[in-house]
Amino acid sequence: MSRILRFIVICSAMLIGLDVRIASAHAMPDHAEPRVGSSVEKTPTEVRIWFNEKIEPAFSAIEVFAPDGKQIDKKDSHVDAKENRLLIVSVSGLAPGTYKVAWHVVSVDTHKTSGDFKFTVKP
């Protein structure tokens, strides 16, 4: 009986370890420009988000919203041609205020993630 119990404990530990590795396989932001929560003096021309995993271009996008809630990006989200962990969208003419950046991605292993953050353009 002790061997069976030991076998069950070992198998359970292996399955728990496997689950942790699978759960961590989601693409999550590593860093962004403008930085999350930052205040910038120079108006950005792009919002860039680097992820911890490669992402699928066809299923990944960034949207940028003005303080009044209107979407103001150029709707040209794309994954960088040389770095497929980098997602970019163009913006222009940002007035002073706080902007919301919403993102959604699908990693190359098909896991979906999404989130948002804010940054402020100083007057």
QUICORWO-V971994 format. One record per backbone hydrogen bond with DSSP energy under -0.5 kcal/mol. CO is the residue of the C=O (numbers start at 1). NH is the residue of the N-H. If there is no record, write none. Layout:
BEGIN
CO:NH
CO:NH
END
This chain:
BEGIN
1:5
2:6
3:7
4:8
5:9
6:10
7:11
8:12
9:13
10:14
11:15
12:16
13:17
14:18
15:19
16:20
17:21
18:22
19:23
20:24
22:25
23:26
26:28
28:52
31:50
33:48
35:38
38:120
40:122
45:91
47:89
48:33
49:87
50:30
50:31
54:108
55:57
56:59
57:60
61:104
63:102
64:72
64:73
65:100
66:69
70:66
78:88
83:80
83:86
84:55
85:51
85:87
86:80
87:49
88:78
89:47
90:74
97:121
99:119
100:65
100:102
101:117
102:63
103:115
104:61
105:113
106:56
107:110
111:107
113:105
115:103
117:101
118:37
119:99
120:40
120:122
121:97
END
